[in-house]
Amino acid sequence: MTLQFDLSGRRVLITGAGQGVGRGLADAFAAGGATVLVNDLRADRAEAVAEELRSAGAEAVPVPFDVTDYDAATQAITDASAEARPIDILVNNAGNAGAEGFAARMPFAETTPADWEPFLQVNLYGVLNCTRAVLPTMVERQWGRIVTIVSDAGRTGDASGAVYAAAKAGAAGLTRSIALENGRYGITANNIALGTMRTPLTEPLWAEMADSPQAKAILSRYPVRRPGLPEDVAYLAVLLASDHGSWITGQTLPVNGGYSFAM
Ligand SMILES: NC(=O)c1ccc[n+]([C@@H]2O[C@H](COP(=O)([O-])OP(=O)(O)OC[C@H]3O[C@@H](n4cnc5c(N)ncnc54)[C@H](O)[C@@H]3O)[C@@H](O)[C@H]2O)c1
């Protein structure tokens, strides 16, 4: 028996791969030999990451588009597929903490539909759009992997982050249905549910709290007393996307330093 995660010949589209978790995912898939299609809303970020991966010897292509735009996502995915071969692996990673980041946290009773929209657009519609666009060719080719990055918030709830939690729970629910509908075609779909990470998304929070009692209180709930880093996530995603992952589907796997088991 050999244990290897050889993704050579596979093409992976990673959304929001311009920084943070997505960037870590791009490094890991490139190390596994996959061709990485680097998506980000910010073209400069997608181009920079693709360039760095290519400098390190990997095959990488920037594919900037807005995941919330159904037509743009469908067009970009169709074009990327037509250039060479269709996409084998989709990692739905692009996400946000709303229009104003963590500053926008507030009790649900104080929110309006205008506050909900930015969370729902990226964290739920973005996943719907990209998943819908990649599925037909996966079905046609009888092989595919979809990995969606969700959050502990979607499983446990999040006081002052209810709409983010709802959007992530919605995306996780979509994954289960995709797994049910498509397992027979050699397609798996799984979620990775993250705990508190240290990435550019949450850096303002960490920087502001530094060694504060608030930061210590958050970390005290994590048996592994540190926030997660992109590399903590990336290799599980590679496993799920590999041939070794063919009997793991419809699952939500926590990567959270033990947070939820310790609750
Ligand atoms: N950071 C955390 O603590 C944490 C915790 C749980 C879950 N998550 C999830 O992990 C994922 C990655 O988070 P991160 O911390 O790396 O975030 P990040 O903000 O550091 O990076 C996200 C990237 O996605 C891109 N992006 C945003 N909107 C987009 C759009 N509409 N289309 C295409 N790209 C877009 C951004 O430009 C950015 O480069 C997200 O889905 C997030 O919800 C993060």
The ligand as an SDF file (V2000), in Angstrom:
LIG
                    3D

 44 48  0  0  0  0  0  0  0  0999 V2000
  -11.1150   33.6030    9.4730 N   0  0  0  0  0  0  0  0  0  0  0  0
  -11.8970   32.8970   10.2880 C   0  0  0  0  0  0  0  0  0  0  0  0
  -11.7940   32.9710   11.5390 O   0  0  0  0  0  0  0  0  0  0  0  0
  -12.9100   31.9530    9.6960 C   0  0  0  0  0  0  0  0  0  0  0  0
  -13.6560   31.1550   10.5860 C   0  0  0  0  0  0  0  0  0  0  0  0
  -14.5940   30.2840   10.0640 C   0  0  0  0  0  0  0  0  0  0  0  0
  -14.7800   30.2120    8.6820 C   0  0  0  0  0  0  0  0  0  0  0  0
  -14.0450   31.0160    7.8620 N   0  0  0  0  0  0  0  0  0  0  0  0
  -14.2910   30.9200    6.4230 C   0  0  0  0  0  0  0  0  0  0  0  0
  -13.0810   30.6140    5.7550 O   0  0  0  0  0  0  0  0  0  0  0  0
  -13.1300   31.1700    4.4320 C   0  0  0  0  0  0  0  0  0  0  0  0
  -11.8730   31.9820    4.1600 C   0  0  0  0  0  0  0  0  0  0  0  0
  -11.7780   33.0070    5.1240 O   0  0  0  0  0  0  0  0  0  0  0  0
  -10.4510   33.8830    5.3140 P   0  0  0  0  0  0  0  0  0  0  0  0
  -10.3470   34.1120    6.7750 O   0  0  0  0  0  0  0  0  0  0  0  0
   -9.3150   33.2820    4.5660 O   0  0  0  0  0  0  0  0  0  0  0  0
  -10.9560   35.2410    4.6110 O   0  0  0  0  0  0  0  0  0  0  0  0
  -10.1020   36.4310    3.9310 P   0  0  0  0  0  0  0  0  0  0  0  0
  -10.9960   37.6270    3.9500 O   0  0  0  0  0  0  0  0  0  0  0  0
   -8.7680   36.5490    4.5670 O   0  0  0  0  0  0  0  0  0  0  0  0
   -9.9240   35.9490    2.4210 O   0  0  0  0  0  0  0  0  0  0  0  0
  -11.0840   35.7720    1.6110 C   0  0  0  0  0  0  0  0  0  0  0  0
  -10.7250   36.0250    0.1540 C   0  0  0  0  0  0  0  0  0  0  0  0
  -11.9700   35.8630   -0.5830 O   0  0  0  0  0  0  0  0  0  0  0  0
  -12.0580   36.9220   -1.5320 C   0  0  0  0  0  0  0  0  0  0  0  0
  -13.4630   37.1930   -1.8200 N   0  0  0  0  0  0  0  0  0  0  0  0
  -14.3470   37.8670   -1.0460 C   0  0  0  0  0  0  0  0  0  0  0  0
  -15.5140   37.9990   -1.6760 N   0  0  0  0  0  0  0  0  0  0  0  0
  -15.3860   37.3890   -2.8750 C   0  0  0  0  0  0  0  0  0  0  0  0
  -16.2350   37.2310   -3.9900 C   0  0  0  0  0  0  0  0  0  0  0  0
  -17.4740   37.7310   -3.9750 N   0  0  0  0  0  0  0  0  0  0  0  0
  -15.7760   36.5360   -5.0700 N   0  0  0  0  0  0  0  0  0  0  0  0
  -14.5070   36.0420   -5.0860 C   0  0  0  0  0  0  0  0  0  0  0  0
  -13.6370   36.1940   -4.0620 N   0  0  0  0  0  0  0  0  0  0  0  0
  -14.0690   36.8730   -2.9750 C   0  0  0  0  0  0  0  0  0  0  0  0
  -11.3920   38.1130   -0.8630 C   0  0  0  0  0  0  0  0  0  0  0  0
  -10.9590   39.0850   -1.8400 O   0  0  0  0  0  0  0  0  0  0  0  0
  -10.2320   37.4550   -0.1210 C   0  0  0  0  0  0  0  0  0  0  0  0
   -9.0460   37.4190   -0.9070 O   0  0  0  0  0  0  0  0  0  0  0  0
  -14.4250   31.9830    4.3560 C   0  0  0  0  0  0  0  0  0  0  0  0
  -15.4350   31.2300    3.7340 O   0  0  0  0  0  0  0  0  0  0  0  0
  -14.7540   32.2380    5.8100 C   0  0  0  0  0  0  0  0  0  0  0  0
  -16.1240   32.4660    6.0270 O   0  0  0  0  0  0  0  0  0  0  0  0
  -13.0900   31.8810    8.3190 C   0  0  0  0  0  0  0  0  0  0  0  0
  1  2  1  0
  2  3  2  0
  2  4  1  0
  4  5  1  0
  4 44  2  0
  5  6  2  0
  6  7  1  0
  7  8  2  0
  8  9  1  0
  8 44  1  0
  9 10  1  0
  9 42  1  0
 10 11  1  0
 11 12  1  0
 11 40  1  0
 12 13  1  0
 13 14  1  0
 14 15  2  0
 14 16  1  0
 14 17  1  0
 17 18  1  0
 18 19  2  0
 18 20  1  0
 18 21  1  0
 21 22  1  0
 22 23  1  0
 23 24  1  0
 23 38  1  0
 24 25  1  0
 25 26  1  0
 25 36  1  0
 26 27  1  0
 26 35  1  0
 27 28  2  0
 28 29  1  0
 29 30  1  0
 29 35  2  0
 30 31  1  0
 30 32  2  0
 32 33  1  0
 33 34  2  0
 34 35  1  0
 36 37  1  0
 36 38  1  0
 38 39  1  0
 40 41  1  0
 40 42  1  0
 42 43  1  0
M  CHG  2   8   1  16  -1
M  END
$$$$
